Amino acid sequence: MLIPHMVAATDETIAKLKAASNAPVDLRAAMQRMTLEIAGRTMFSFGMDRHGAALRDFVMEYGERLARPHFLDLVLPLNWPTPQDVSRARFRKRWTQFVGMLMAERRAAGKNEGAPPHDLFDLMGEARDPETGQAFYRRAVGGSGRDHDPCRP
């Protein structure tokens, strides 16, 4: 189900690289754009033309500033917030709002009734609790935002 999204984004990237002819190409940037395009299409069935820059900024910010543990993360007890914890909490709030906006946009686009799922958003919408058979609440699918921070030991 998701492979056609991946293949289309890959084929488009290859075509753009071929069109560049003999001009120098920033392969890292091209691969980042392709990766974001695949993520957008497989998760929400839309390209990342509109939101790709913001998503890339989030990924870069987290990777450069917040992903690595810092000295205080290692020496302070887990229940003592560090400056990095505060920064991560602010980031998590902005990230959650951004993903919520993407989900709202995808929800507004709707789904063809009776059509098979064509992205991860559709699959999440069709998922059922194995014990009750009930659909998951939006908050359960999106998470509580209080998960353990992987940067803290």
N, CA, C and O atoms as a GROMACS GRO file, in nm:
protein
  612
    1MET      N    1   0.082  -0.119   0.000
    1MET     CA    2   0.000   0.000   0.000
    1MET      C    3   0.087   0.126   0.000
    1MET      O    4   0.053   0.223  -0.068
    2LEU      N    5   0.196   0.126   0.073
    2LEU     CA    6   0.278   0.246   0.083
    2LEU      C    7   0.387   0.253  -0.024
    2LEU      O    8   0.441   0.360  -0.052
    3ILE      N    9   0.418   0.140  -0.084
    3ILE     CA   10   0.527   0.136  -0.182
    3ILE      C   11   0.503   0.232  -0.300
    3ILE      O   12   0.598   0.299  -0.341
    4PRO      N   13   0.382   0.243  -0.355
    4PRO     CA   14   0.365   0.338  -0.466
    4PRO      C   15   0.401   0.482  -0.428
    4PRO      O   16   0.453   0.557  -0.510
    5HIS      N   17   0.374   0.521  -0.304
    5HIS     CA   18   0.413   0.656  -0.259
    5HIS      C   19   0.566   0.670  -0.262
    5HIS      O   20   0.618   0.772  -0.308
    6MET      N   21   0.633   0.568  -0.214
    6MET     CA   22   0.780   0.572  -0.208
    6MET      C   23   0.841   0.573  -0.348
    6MET      O   24   0.933   0.650  -0.376
    7VAL      N   25   0.789   0.488  -0.435
    7VAL     CA   26   0.842   0.478  -0.570
    7VAL      C   27   0.819   0.610  -0.646
    7VAL      O   28   0.908   0.657  -0.716
    8ALA      N   29   0.702   0.669  -0.632
    8ALA     CA   30   0.674   0.794  -0.702
    8ALA      C   31   0.769   0.906  -0.658
    8ALA      O   32   0.822   0.978  -0.742
    9ALA      N   33   0.790   0.919  -0.528
    9ALA     CA   34   0.882   1.022  -0.478
    9ALA      C   35   1.025   0.995  -0.524
    9ALA      O   36   1.098   1.089  -0.558
   10THR      N   37   1.064   0.870  -0.526
   10THR     CA   38   1.199   0.833  -0.573
   10THR      C   39   1.214   0.863  -0.721
   10THR      O   40   1.314   0.921  -0.763
   11ASP      N   41   1.115   0.824  -0.800
   11ASP     CA   42   1.120   0.850  -0.945
   11ASP      C   43   1.126   1.000  -0.974
   11ASP      O   44   1.200   1.043  -1.062
   12GLU      N   45   1.049   1.080  -0.900
   12GLU     CA   46   1.052   1.225  -0.920
   12GLU      C   47   1.189   1.282  -0.885
   12GLU      O   48   1.239   1.371  -0.954
   13THR      N   49   1.249   1.232  -0.778
   13THR     CA   50   1.382   1.279  -0.739
   13THR      C   51   1.485   1.244  -0.846
   13THR      O   52   1.569   1.327  -0.881
   14ILE      N   53   1.479   1.123  -0.898
   14ILE     CA   54   1.572   1.080  -1.003
   14ILE      C   55   1.554   1.169  -1.126
   14ILE      O   56   1.653   1.212  -1.186
   15ALA      N   57   1.431   1.196  -1.163
   15ALA     CA   58   1.405   1.282  -1.280
   15ALA      C   59   1.463   1.422  -1.259
   15ALA      O   60   1.521   1.479  -1.352
   16LYS      N   61   1.448   1.476  -1.138
   16LYS     CA   62   1.505   1.610  -1.110
   16LYS      C   63   1.657   1.606  -1.116
   16LYS      O   64   1.719   1.700  -1.166
   17LEU      N   65   1.716   1.499  -1.065
   17LEU     CA   66   1.862   1.489  -1.069
   17LEU      C   67   1.912   1.475  -1.213
   17LEU      O   68   2.014   1.534  -1.248
   18LYS      N   69   1.841   1.399  -1.295
   18LYS     CA   70   1.878   1.384  -1.436
   18LYS      C   71   1.864   1.517  -1.509
   18LYS      O   72   1.946   1.551  -1.595
   19ALA      N   73   1.760   1.592  -1.475
   19ALA     CA   74   1.736   1.722  -1.540
   19ALA      C   75   1.845   1.823  -1.505
   19ALA      O   76   1.865   1.920  -1.579
   20ALA      N   77   1.914   1.802  -1.396
   20ALA     CA   78   2.022   1.893  -1.356
   20ALA      C   79   2.141   1.881  -1.450
   20ALA      O   80   2.234   1.961  -1.443
   21SER      N   81   2.138   1.780  -1.539
   21SER     CA   82   2.243   1.758  -1.638
   21SER      C   83   2.378   1.742  -1.571
   21SER      O   84   2.394   1.659  -1.482
   22ASN      N   85   2.474   1.821  -1.614
   22ASN     CA   86   2.609   1.809  -1.558
   22ASN      C   87   2.635   1.913  -1.449
   22ASN      O   88   2.749   1.927  -1.404
   23ALA      N   89   2.533   1.984  -1.408
   23ALA     CA   90   2.550   2.086  -1.304
   23ALA      C   91   2.574   2.018  -1.169
   23ALA      O   92   2.520   1.909  -1.145
   24PRO      N   93   2.653   2.081  -1.082
   24PRO     CA   94   2.671   2.023  -0.948
   24PRO      C   95   2.538   2.014  -0.874
   24PRO      O   96   2.452   2.102  -0.886
   25VAL      N   97   2.523   1.908  -0.797
   25VAL     CA   98   2.399   1.883  -0.724
   25VAL      C   99   2.433   1.863  -0.577
   25VAL      O  100   2.528   1.793  -0.543
   26ASP      N  101   2.354   1.924  -0.491
   26ASP     CA  102   2.367   1.900  -0.347
   26ASP      C  103   2.289   1.773  -0.316
   26ASP      O  104   2.169   1.777  -0.290
   27LEU      N  105   2.359   1.661  -0.319
   27LEU     CA  106   2.293   1.531  -0.302
   27LEU      C  107   2.230   1.517  -0.164
   27LEU      O  108   2.125   1.456  -0.150
   28ARG      N  109   2.295   1.572  -0.062
   28ARG     CA  110   2.239   1.566   0.074
   28ARG      C  111   2.102   1.633   0.079
   28ARG      O  112   2.007   1.577   0.133
   29ALA      N  113   2.092   1.753   0.023
   29ALA     CA  114   1.964   1.825   0.022
   29ALA      C  115   1.860   1.750  -0.061
   29ALA      O  116   1.744   1.743  -0.022
   30ALA      N  117   1.902   1.693  -0.174
   30ALA     CA  118   1.808   1.618  -0.258
   30ALA      C  119   1.754   1.496  -0.183
   30ALA      O  120   1.634   1.466  -0.192
   31MET      N  121   1.840   1.427  -0.109
   31MET     CA  122   1.796   1.309  -0.034
   31MET      C  123   1.707   1.349   0.084
   31MET      O  124   1.612   1.278   0.117
   32GLN      N  125   1.738   1.462   0.147
   32GLN     CA  126   1.652   1.510   0.256
   32GLN      C  127   1.512   1.543   0.202
   32GLN      O  128   1.412   1.506   0.262
   33ARG      N  129   1.507   1.613   0.088
   33ARG     CA  130   1.377   1.647   0.030
   33ARG      C  131   1.300   1.521  -0.007
   33ARG      O  132   1.180   1.512   0.017
   34MET      N  133   1.370   1.422  -0.066
   34MET     CA  134   1.303   1.298  -0.104
   34MET      C  135   1.251   1.225   0.021
   34MET      O  136   1.139   1.173   0.020
   35THR      N  137   1.331   1.221   0.125
   35THR     CA  138   1.289   1.154   0.248
   35THR      C  139   1.164   1.220   0.306
   35THR      O  140   1.071   1.151   0.348
   36LEU      N  141   1.163   1.353   0.310
   36LEU     CA  142   1.045   1.424   0.361
   36LEU      C  143   0.924   1.400   0.271
   36LEU      O  144   0.812   1.386   0.320
   37GLU      N  145   0.947   1.395   0.143
   37GLU     CA  146   0.838   1.369   0.048
   37GLU      C  147   0.779   1.230   0.072
   37GLU      O  148   0.657   1.214   0.074
   38ILE      N  149   0.865   1.132   0.089
   38ILE     CA  150   0.817   0.996   0.118
   38ILE      C  151   0.739   0.994   0.249
   38ILE      O  152   0.633   0.932   0.258
   39ALA      N  153   0.792   1.062   0.351
   39ALA     CA  154   0.722   1.066   0.480
   39ALA      C  155   0.584   1.129   0.465
   39ALA      O  156   0.486   1.076   0.514
   40GLY      N  157   0.578   1.242   0.397
   40GLY     CA  158   0.449   1.311   0.380
   40GLY      C  159   0.349   1.228   0.303
   40GLY      O  160   0.231   1.223   0.339
   41ARG      N  161   0.394   1.164   0.198
   41ARG     CA  162   0.302   1.084   0.115
   41ARG      C  163   0.257   0.957   0.185
   41ARG      O  164   0.139   0.921   0.179
   42THR      N  165   0.349   0.887   0.252
   42THR     CA  166   0.310   0.762   0.315
   42THR      C  167   0.225   0.785   0.439
   42THR      O  168   0.138   0.704   0.471
   43MET      N  169   0.250   0.896   0.510
   43MET     CA  170   0.172   0.921   0.631
   43MET      C  171   0.038   0.989   0.602
   43MET      O  172  -0.064   0.953   0.660
   44PHE      N  173   0.039   1.089   0.510
   44PHE     CA  174  -0.080   1.172   0.492
   44PHE      C  175  -0.129   1.184   0.349
   44PHE      O  176  -0.227   1.254   0.323
   45SER      N  177  -0.065   1.117   0.255
   45SER     CA  178  -0.103   1.121   0.113
   45SER      C  179  -0.094   1.260   0.052
   45SER      O  180  -0.165   1.290  -0.044
   46PHE      N  181  -0.010   1.344   0.106
   46PHE     CA  182   0.015   1.470   0.035
   46PHE      C  183   0.163   1.502   0.034
   46PHE      O  184   0.239   1.465   0.124
   47GLY      N  185   0.201   1.572  -0.072
   47GLY     CA  186   0.340   1.610  -0.088
   47GLY      C  187   0.380   1.714   0.015
   47GLY      O  188   0.295   1.775   0.081
   48MET      N  189   0.508   1.733   0.028
   48MET     CA  190   0.558   1.823   0.130
   48MET      C  191   0.599   1.959   0.073
   48MET      O  192   0.676   2.032   0.136
   49ASP      N  193   0.547   1.994  -0.045
   49ASP     CA  194   0.577   2.125  -0.101
   49ASP      C  195   0.544   2.236  -0.002
   49ASP      O  196   0.621   2.330   0.015
   50ARG      N  197   0.430   2.224   0.061
   50ARG     CA  198   0.383   2.329   0.152
   50ARG      C  199   0.447   2.322   0.290
   50ARG      O  200   0.478   2.426   0.348
   51HIS      N  201   0.468   2.202   0.343
   51HIS     CA  202   0.514   2.188   0.481
   51HIS      C  203   0.656   2.133   0.495
   51HIS      O  204   0.707   2.121   0.606
   52GLY      N  205   0.719   2.100   0.384
   52GLY     CA  206   0.850   2.038   0.387
   52GLY      C  207   0.956   2.122   0.457
   52GLY      O  208   1.036   2.069   0.534
   53ALA      N  209   0.957   2.252   0.431
   53ALA     CA  210   1.059   2.338   0.493
   53ALA      C  211   1.044   2.339   0.646
   53ALA      O  212   1.143   2.331   0.718
   54ALA      N  213   0.921   2.349   0.693
   54ALA     CA  214   0.898   2.350   0.838
   54ALA      C  215   0.937   2.216   0.899
   54ALA      O  216   0.999   2.213   1.006
   55LEU      N  217   0.902   2.108   0.834
   55LEU     CA  218   0.937   1.975   0.884
   55LEU      C  219   1.089   1.959   0.888
   55LEU      O  220   1.144   1.907   0.985
   56ARG      N  221   1.156   2.002   0.783
   56ARG     CA  222   1.302   1.993   0.779
   56ARG      C  223   1.363   2.076   0.892
   56ARG      O  224   1.460   2.033   0.956
   57ASP      N  225   1.308   2.194   0.917
   57ASP     CA  226   1.358   2.278   1.026
   57ASP      C  227   1.344   2.208   1.161
   57ASP      O  228   1.434   2.214   1.245
   58PHE      N  229   1.230   2.141   1.183
   58PHE     CA  230   1.210   2.067   1.308
   58PHE      C  231   1.315   1.957   1.322
   58PHE      O  232   1.377   1.943   1.428
   59VAL      N  233   1.334   1.879   1.216
   59VAL     CA  234   1.430   1.768   1.221
   59VAL      C  235   1.571   1.820   1.248
   59VAL      O  236   1.642   1.765   1.332
   60MET      N  237   1.610   1.926   1.179
   60MET     CA  238   1.744   1.982   1.197
   60MET      C  239   1.761   2.039   1.338
   60MET      O  240   1.864   2.017   1.401
   61GLU      N  241   1.662   2.112   1.386
   61GLU     CA  242   1.670   2.171   1.520
   61GLU      C  243   1.687   2.062   1.626
   61GLU      O  244   1.773   2.073   1.713
   62TYR      N  245   1.606   1.958   1.617
   62TYR     CA  246   1.616   1.852   1.716
   62TYR      C  247   1.751   1.783   1.708
   62TYR      O  248   1.816   1.759   1.810
   63GLY      N  249   1.793   1.751   1.587
   63GLY     CA  250   1.919   1.680   1.570
   63GLY      C  251   2.040   1.760   1.615
   63GLY      O  252   2.133   1.706   1.674
   64GLU      N  253   2.039   1.889   1.588
   64GLU     CA  254   2.155   1.972   1.620
   64GLU      C  255   2.157   2.020   1.765
   64GLU      O  256   2.264   2.034   1.823
   65ARG      N  257   2.040   2.045   1.824
   65ARG     CA  258   2.037   2.107   1.956
   65ARG      C  259   1.989   2.017   2.069
   65ARG      O  260   2.032   2.033   2.183
   66LEU      N  261   1.900   1.923   2.039
   66LEU     CA  262   1.830   1.856   2.148
   66LEU      C  263   1.849   1.705   2.157
   66LEU      O  264   1.824   1.647   2.263
   67ALA      N  265   1.892   1.641   2.051
   67ALA     CA  266   1.896   1.494   2.050
   67ALA      C  267   2.005   1.436   2.139
   67ALA      O  268   1.986   1.331   2.201
   68ARG      N  269   2.117   1.502   2.144
   68ARG     CA  270   2.229   1.447   2.221
   68ARG      C  271   2.214   1.480   2.369
   68ARG      O  272   2.175   1.591   2.404
   69PRO      N  273   2.246   1.384   2.456
   69PRO     CA  274   2.244   1.415   2.598
   69PRO      C  275   2.356   1.514   2.632
   69PRO      O  276   2.464   1.511   2.573
   70HIS      N  277   2.328   1.599   2.726
   70HIS     CA  278   2.428   1.694   2.774
   70HIS      C  279   2.473   1.651   2.915
   70HIS      O  280   2.413   1.563   2.977
   71PHE      N  281   2.576   1.713   2.961
   71PHE     CA  282   2.636   1.677   3.089
   71PHE      C  283   2.532   1.671   3.202
   71PHE      O  284   2.527   1.574   3.277
   72LEU      N  285   2.448   1.776   3.213
   72LEU     CA  286   2.349   1.777   3.322
   72LEU      C  287   2.246   1.665   3.308
   72LEU      O  288   2.192   1.617   3.408
   73ASP      N  289   2.218   1.623   3.184
   73ASP     CA  290   2.127   1.510   3.163
   73ASP      C  291   2.182   1.383   3.228
   73ASP      O  292   2.106   1.297   3.273
   74LEU      N  293   2.312   1.373   3.231
   74LEU     CA  294   2.376   1.253   3.282
   74LEU      C  295   2.400   1.254   3.432
   74LEU      O  296   2.400   1.148   3.495
   75VAL      N  297   2.419   1.372   3.491
   75VAL     CA  298   2.456   1.377   3.632
   75VAL      C  299   2.340   1.408   3.726
   75VAL      O  300   2.345   1.371   3.844
   76LEU      N  301   2.237   1.474   3.676
   76LEU     CA  302   2.124   1.507   3.764
   76LEU      C  303   2.025   1.391   3.769
   76LEU      O  304   2.012   1.317   3.672
   77PRO      N  305   1.956   1.375   3.880
   77PRO     CA  306   1.849   1.273   3.886
   77PRO      C  307   1.743   1.302   3.781
   77PRO      O  308   1.722   1.416   3.742
   78LEU      N  309   1.676   1.197   3.736
   78LEU     CA  310   1.575   1.211   3.630
   78LEU      C  311   1.464   1.309   3.667
   78LEU      O  312   1.408   1.375   3.579
   79ASN      N  313   1.431   1.319   3.795
   79ASN     CA  314   1.319   1.406   3.834
   79ASN      C  315   1.362   1.552   3.850
   79ASN      O  316   1.279   1.636   3.889
   80TRP      N  317   1.487   1.586   3.822
   80TRP     CA  318   1.534   1.725   3.825
   80TRP      C  319   1.543   1.773   3.680
   80TRP      O  320   1.629   1.725   3.606
   81PRO      N  321   1.459   1.865   3.639
   81PRO     CA  322   1.465   1.911   3.500
   81PRO      C  323   1.593   1.991   3.474
   81PRO      O  324   1.635   2.074   3.554
   82THR      N  325   1.652   1.964   3.359
   82THR     CA  326   1.770   2.037   3.316
   82THR      C  327   1.727   2.145   3.217
   82THR      O  328   1.614   2.142   3.169
   83PRO      N  329   1.814   2.238   3.185
   83PRO     CA  330   1.779   2.335   3.080
   83PRO      C  331   1.743   2.266   2.948
   83PRO      O  332   1.657   2.313   2.874
   84GLN      N  333   1.810   2.154   2.919
   84GLN     CA  334   1.776   2.080   2.797
   84GLN      C  335   1.636   2.021   2.806
   84GLN      O  336   1.565   2.016   2.705
   85ASP      N  337   1.596   1.977   2.924
   85ASP     CA  338   1.460   1.925   2.941
   85ASP      C  339   1.357   2.032   2.910
   85ASP      O  340   1.256   2.005   2.846
   86VAL      N  341   1.383   2.153   2.956
   86VAL     CA  342   1.292   2.265   2.929
   86VAL      C  343   1.287   2.292   2.780
   86VAL      O  344   1.179   2.311   2.724
   87SER      N  345   1.403   2.295   2.715
   87SER     CA  346   1.407   2.317   2.570
   87SER      C  347   1.335   2.205   2.496
   87SER      O  348   1.263   2.230   2.399
   88ARG      N  349   1.355   2.081   2.540
   88ARG     CA  350   1.288   1.968   2.476
   88ARG      C  351   1.137   1.976   2.495
   88ARG      O  352   1.061   1.943   2.404
   89ALA      N  353   1.093   2.020   2.611
   89ALA     CA  354   0.949   2.033   2.636
   89ALA      C  355   0.888   2.139   2.544
   89ALA      O  356   0.780   2.119   2.489
   90ARG      N  357   0.958   2.251   2.527
   90ARG     CA  358   0.909   2.355   2.435
   90ARG      C  359   0.905   2.302   2.292
   90ARG      O  360   0.809   2.325   2.219
   91PHE      N  361   1.011   2.231   2.254
   91PHE     CA  362   1.016   2.172   2.120
   91PHE      C  363   0.900   2.074   2.101
   91PHE      O  364   0.830   2.077   2.000
   92ARG      N  365   0.880   1.986   2.200
   92ARG     CA  366   0.774   1.884   2.192
   92ARG      C  367   0.637   1.950   2.174
   92ARG      O  368   0.553   1.899   2.100
   93LYS      N  369   0.614   2.062   2.242
   93LYS     CA  370   0.486   2.132   2.229
   93LYS      C  371   0.469   2.186   2.086
   93LYS      O  372   0.362   2.172   2.027
   94ARG      N  373   0.573   2.248   2.032
   94ARG     CA  374   0.566   2.300   1.896
   94ARG      C  375   0.550   2.187   1.794
   94ARG      O  376   0.473   2.198   1.699
   95TRP      N  377   0.626   2.078   1.816
   95TRP     CA  378   0.619   1.963   1.727
   95TRP      C  379   0.479   1.901   1.727
   95TRP      O  380   0.423   1.870   1.622
   96THR      N  381   0.423   1.885   1.847
   96THR     CA  382   0.289   1.827   1.859
   96THR      C  383   0.186   1.914   1.789
   96THR      O  384   0.095   1.862   1.724
   97GLN      N  385   0.198   2.045   1.802
   97GLN     CA  386   0.106   2.136   1.733
   97GLN      C  387   0.120   2.124   1.581
   97GLN      O  388   0.021   2.125   1.509
   98PHE      N  389   0.244   2.114   1.534
   98PHE     CA  390   0.269   2.100   1.390
   98PHE      C  391   0.208   1.971   1.337
   98PHE      O  392   0.138   1.974   1.235
   99VAL      N  393   0.234   1.860   1.403
   99VAL     CA  394   0.179   1.732   1.358
   99VAL      C  395   0.026   1.734   1.368
   99VAL      O  396  -0.043   1.680   1.281
  100GLY      N  397  -0.027   1.797   1.473
  100GLY     CA  398  -0.172   1.811   1.485
  100GLY      C  399  -0.231   1.888   1.368
  100GLY      O  400  -0.339   1.854   1.318
  101MET      N  401  -0.161   1.992   1.324
  101MET     CA  402  -0.206   2.069   1.208
  101MET      C  403  -0.204   1.984   1.082
  101MET      O  404  -0.296   1.990   1.001
  102LEU      N  405  -0.098   1.902   1.065
  102LEU     CA  406  -0.092   1.813   0.949
  102LEU      C  407  -0.208   1.713   0.953
  102LEU      O  408  -0.270   1.686   0.850
  103MET      N  409  -0.236   1.659   1.071
  103MET     CA  410  -0.345   1.563   1.084
  103MET      C  411  -0.480   1.628   1.056
  103MET      O  412  -0.567   1.568   0.993
  104ALA      N  413  -0.498   1.751   1.103
  104ALA     CA  414  -0.624   1.822   1.077
  104ALA      C  415  -0.640   1.848   0.928
  104ALA      O  416  -0.750   1.835   0.874
  105GLU      N  417  -0.532   1.885   0.862
  105GLU     CA  418  -0.537   1.908   0.718
  105GLU      C  419  -0.573   1.780   0.644
  105GLU      O  420  -0.654   1.781   0.551
  106ARG      N  421  -0.512   1.669   0.686
  106ARG     CA  422  -0.541   1.540   0.623
  106ARG      C  423  -0.684   1.497   0.652
  106ARG      O  424  -0.752   1.445   0.564
  107ARG      N  425  -0.729   1.518   0.775
  107ARG     CA  426  -0.866   1.483   0.813
  107ARG      C  427  -0.966   1.562   0.727
  107ARG      O  428  -1.067   1.507   0.683
  108ALA      N  429  -0.936   1.690   0.705
  108ALA     CA  430  -1.024   1.775   0.624
  108ALA      C  431  -1.029   1.729   0.479
  108ALA      O  432  -1.130   1.746   0.411
  109ALA      N  433  -0.919   1.669   0.430
  109ALA     CA  434  -0.917   1.619   0.293
  109ALA      C  435  -1.009   1.499   0.276
  109ALA      O  436  -1.055   1.471   0.166
  110GLY      N  437  -1.036   1.428   0.386
  110GLY     CA  438  -1.130   1.316   0.384
  110GLY      C  439  -1.074   1.193   0.316
  110GLY      O  440  -0.957   1.185   0.280
  111LYS      N  441  -1.163   1.096   0.301
  111LYS     CA  442  -1.130   0.968   0.240
  111LYS      C  443  -1.248   0.925   0.156
  111LYS      O  444  -1.363   0.949   0.192
  112ASN      N  445  -1.219   0.862   0.045
  112ASN     CA  446  -1.327   0.810  -0.038
  112ASN      C  447  -1.393   0.695   0.036
  112ASN      O  448  -1.328   0.596   0.069
  113GLU      N  449  -1.522   0.708   0.062
  113GLU     CA  450  -1.595   0.603   0.134
  113GLU      C  451  -1.583   0.470   0.061
  113GLU      O  452  -1.601   0.462  -0.060
  114GLY      N  453  -1.552   0.367   0.137
  114GLY     CA  454  -1.542   0.232   0.083
  114GLY      C  455  -1.408   0.204   0.018
  114GLY      O  456  -1.378   0.089  -0.017
  115ALA      N  457  -1.326   0.307   0.001
  115ALA     CA  458  -1.194   0.286  -0.061
  115ALA      C  459  -1.100   0.223   0.041
  115ALA      O  460  -1.110   0.250   0.160
  116PRO      N  461  -1.009   0.140  -0.007
  116PRO     CA  462  -0.912   0.082   0.087
  116PRO      C  463  -0.819   0.192   0.140
  116PRO      O  464  -0.803   0.296   0.076
  117PRO      N  465  -0.758   0.170   0.255
  117PRO     CA  466  -0.666   0.271   0.308
  117PRO      C  467  -0.551   0.291   0.211
  117PRO      O  468  -0.505   0.197   0.146
  118HIS      N  469  -0.504   0.416   0.202
  118HIS     CA  470  -0.393   0.441   0.112
  118HIS      C  471  -0.277   0.514   0.179
  118HIS      O  472  -0.181   0.553   0.112
  119ASP      N  473  -0.285   0.533   0.311
  119ASP     CA  474  -0.173   0.592   0.384
  119ASP      C  475  -0.183   0.551   0.531
  119ASP      O  476  -0.280   0.487   0.572
  120LEU      N  477  -0.082   0.589   0.609
  120LEU     CA  478  -0.081   0.552   0.751
  120LEU      C  479  -0.192   0.621   0.829
  120LEU      O  480  -0.243   0.565   0.926
  121PHE      N  481  -0.230   0.740   0.787
  121PHE     CA  482  -0.340   0.810   0.853
  121PHE      C  483  -0.469   0.729   0.842
  121PHE      O  484  -0.542   0.714   0.940
  122ASP      N  485  -0.496   0.675   0.723
  122ASP     CA  486  -0.614   0.589   0.705
  122ASP      C  487  -0.605   0.466   0.794
  122ASP      O  488  -0.704   0.427   0.856
  123LEU      N  489  -0.486   0.404   0.799
  123LEU     CA  490  -0.470   0.284   0.882
  123LEU      C  491  -0.495   0.315   1.030
  123LEU      O  492  -0.558   0.236   1.100
  124MET      N  493  -0.445   0.430   1.077
  124MET     CA  494  -0.469   0.468   1.217
  124MET      C  495  -0.618   0.490   1.241
  124MET      O  496  -0.670   0.454   1.346
  125GLY      N  497  -0.685   0.550   1.143
  125GLY     CA  498  -0.829   0.574   1.158
  125GLY      C  499  -0.911   0.447   1.162
  125GLY      O  500  -1.017   0.442   1.223
  126GLU      N  501  -0.861   0.344   1.096
  126GLU     CA  502  -0.932   0.216   1.092
  126GLU      C  503  -0.890   0.121   1.204
  126GLU      O  504  -0.954   0.018   1.226
  127ALA      N  505  -0.783   0.154   1.276
  127ALA     CA  506  -0.734   0.067   1.383
  127ALA      C  507  -0.838   0.057   1.495
  127ALA      O  508  -0.909   0.153   1.524
  128ARG      N  509  -0.844  -0.058   1.556
  128ARG     CA  510  -0.938  -0.083   1.666
  128ARG      C  511  -0.864  -0.143   1.784
  128ARG      O  512  -0.766  -0.216   1.767
  129ASP      N  513  -0.911  -0.111   1.902
  129ASP     CA  514  -0.856  -0.169   2.023
  129ASP      C  515  -0.884  -0.318   2.020
  129ASP      O  516  -1.000  -0.358   2.005
  130PRO      N  517  -0.782  -0.403   2.034
  130PRO     CA  518  -0.805  -0.547   2.024
  130PRO      C  519  -0.894  -0.602   2.135
  130PRO      O  520  -0.958  -0.706   2.117
  131GLU      N  521  -0.900  -0.534   2.248
  131GLU     CA  522  -0.982  -0.583   2.359
  131GLU      C  523  -1.127  -0.541   2.347
  131GLU      O  524  -1.217  -0.619   2.380
  132THR      N  525  -1.153  -0.419   2.301
  132THR     CA  526  -1.289  -0.368   2.298
  132THR      C  527  -1.348  -0.356   2.159
  132THR      O  528  -1.470  -0.349   2.143
  133GLY      N  529  -1.262  -0.353   2.056
  133GLY     CA  530  -1.310  -0.332   1.920
  133GLY      C  531  -1.342  -0.186   1.890
  133GLY      O  532  -1.385  -0.153   1.780
  134GLN      N  533  -1.321  -0.100   1.988
  134GLN     CA  534  -1.350   0.043   1.971
  134GLN      C  535  -1.238   0.112   1.893
  134GLN      O  536  -1.122   0.069   1.896
  135ALA      N  537  -1.275   0.219   1.823
  135ALA     CA  538  -1.174   0.301   1.756
  135ALA      C  539  -1.093   0.375   1.862
  135ALA      O  540  -1.143   0.403   1.971
  136PHE      N  541  -0.969   0.404   1.830
  136PHE     CA  542  -0.884   0.478   1.924
  136PHE      C  543  -0.923   0.626   1.922
  136PHE      O  544  -0.959   0.681   1.818
  137TYR      N  545  -0.914   0.687   2.037
  137TYR     CA  546  -0.938   0.830   2.045
  137TYR      C  547  -0.824   0.903   1.979
  137TYR      O  548  -0.713   0.850   1.971
  138ARG      N  549  -0.847   1.022   1.931
  138ARG     CA  550  -0.742   1.101   1.867
  138ARG      C  551  -0.622   1.118   1.959
  138ARG      O  552  -0.508   1.111   1.913
  139ARG      N  553  -0.646   1.140   2.087
  139ARG     CA  554  -0.535   1.162   2.180
  139ARG      C  555  -0.451   1.034   2.195
  139ARG      O  556  -0.329   1.042   2.210
  140ALA      N  557  -0.515   0.919   2.191
  140ALA     CA  558  -0.441   0.793   2.203
  140ALA      C  559  -0.352   0.772   2.082
  140ALA      O  560  -0.240   0.723   2.094
  141VAL      N  561  -0.401   0.808   1.965
  141VAL     CA  562  -0.324   0.792   1.842
  141VAL      C  563  -0.209   0.891   1.841
  141VAL      O  564  -0.098   0.857   1.799
  142GLY      N  565  -0.233   1.014   1.887
  142GLY     CA  566  -0.131   1.118   1.883
  142GLY      C  567  -0.034   1.113   1.999
  142GLY      O  568   0.071   1.177   1.992
  143GLY      N  569  -0.065   1.041   2.103
  143GLY     CA  570   0.024   1.032   2.219
  143GLY      C  571  -0.005   1.142   2.320
  143GLY      O  572  -0.070   1.241   2.288
  144SER      N  573   0.044   1.124   2.439
  144SER     CA  574   0.016   1.218   2.547
  144SER      C  575   0.121   1.325   2.560
  144SER      O  576   0.100   1.424   2.630
  145GLY      N  577   0.237   1.305   2.493
  145GLY     CA  578   0.344   1.402   2.507
  145GLY      C  579   0.423   1.384   2.636
  145GLY      O  580   0.512   1.464   2.663
  146ARG      N  581   0.392   1.282   2.716
  146ARG     CA  582   0.461   1.261   2.843
  146ARG      C  583   0.546   1.135   2.840
  146ARG      O  584   0.580   1.080   2.944
  147ASP      N  585   0.579   1.090   2.719
  147ASP     CA  586   0.661   0.970   2.707
  147ASP      C  587   0.801   0.998   2.760
  147ASP      O  588   0.843   1.113   2.768
  148HIS      N  589   0.873   0.893   2.795
  148HIS     CA  590   1.009   0.905   2.844
  148HIS      C  591   1.097   0.968   2.736
  148HIS      O  592   1.091   0.928   2.619
  149ASP      N  593   1.177   1.064   2.772
  149ASP     CA  594   1.265   1.130   2.680
  149ASP      C  595   1.386   1.041   2.656
  149ASP      O  596   1.459   1.010   2.750
  150PRO      N  597   1.411   0.999   2.529
  150PRO     CA  598   1.521   0.907   2.501
  150PRO      C  599   1.658   0.970   2.524
  150PRO      O  600   1.759   0.898   2.528
  151CYS      N  601   1.664   1.101   2.540
  151CYS     CA  602   1.795   1.164   2.562
  151CYS      C  603   1.835   1.160   2.709
  151CYS      O  604   1.950   1.188   2.742
  152ARG      N  605   1.744   1.125   2.796
  152ARG     CA  606   1.778   1.112   2.937
  152ARG      C  607   1.799   0.964   2.967
  152ARG      O  608   1.719   0.880   2.925
  153PRO      N  609   1.908   0.930   3.039
  153PRO     CA  610   1.934   0.788   3.069
  153PRO      C  611   1.826   0.728   3.158
  153PRO      O  612   1.832   0.610   3.192
   0.00000   0.00000   0.00000
